[in-house]
Amino acid sequence: MKAVKAIVLIVLVLGIIWRNQGQLKTYGADAVPIKYVRTEGVFQYISKDEVKEVLMPLVMTGFFTADMQAIHQALAQMPWVASVSVKRVWPDAIDIKLREKKAYVRWGQNGLLTEKGELFIPKNIDQFQELPMVSGPESQQKKLLEIMKGINTALADQSMILAEFKVNDRWSWMLKLSNGMEIRLGHNEPLKKLQRFLKTLPLLGAEQVNAIAIADLRYTNGYAVSWKPEAAEIDWKKIVNPTHEITGQKNPI
């Protein structure tokens, strides 16, 4: 599977620290204002400005009256946040630790899935076009992700890479590979048909396999193939009865 090209992180820990100077409300004599909010984590897609925007309304209060649960919930709802911990640090600070989600595949046109199948919809979806795309019935992302992992294993044996895995409402499968090949599997024993198809590919050879535009596997005992327009004419006799020459004589392999 192609992975999104990672940005090199120079630091192991990114600290976001700001001070509520000049923005404190008037408190009673016993109130202790929050002066510092420290947010710690390794971020590739979480914006510190977005974190600050979420937190500011919740920390403009007293040290003892700040709602830790509300802060936790507000941060946890951010698309890229995988986990949050929040705690008060005497005498005037709140420490926050964030862990960022990792995109594993795309879900449809607008979503991403983690490796565990958790769906999230970030704003910066365009930069993940290199990830494989999975799409299918609503709320079935975890099941389809597990199926996709099995498909990847089967394709890897033939050095093939999955680009798209689509399932319609009738649970009819369609695959698209990184070399442009489209594989139509239908809804009747699709994985079994895929495995049978893959076993035949070594007989065709790499050149012929790369020339396939569409492989329609929706047949009981075989499949149909459409070739790419630029594909060269195939010598089927050579494929069915391959030979090699030894000292001028042709012998079956």
Secondary structure, 3 states (H helix, E strand, C coil): CCCCCCCCCCCCCEEEEEECCCCCCCCCCCCCECCEEEEEECCCCCCHHHHHHHHHHHHCCECCCCCHHHHHHHHHCCCCEEEEEEEEECCCEEEEEEEECCCCEEECCCEEECCCCCEECCCCHHHHCCCCEEECCCCCHHHHHHHHHHHHHHHHCCCCCEEEEEECCCCCEEEEECCCCEEEEECCCHHHHHHHHHHHHHHHCHHHHHCEEEEECCCCCCCEEEECCCCCCCCHHHHHCCEEEECCEEEEC
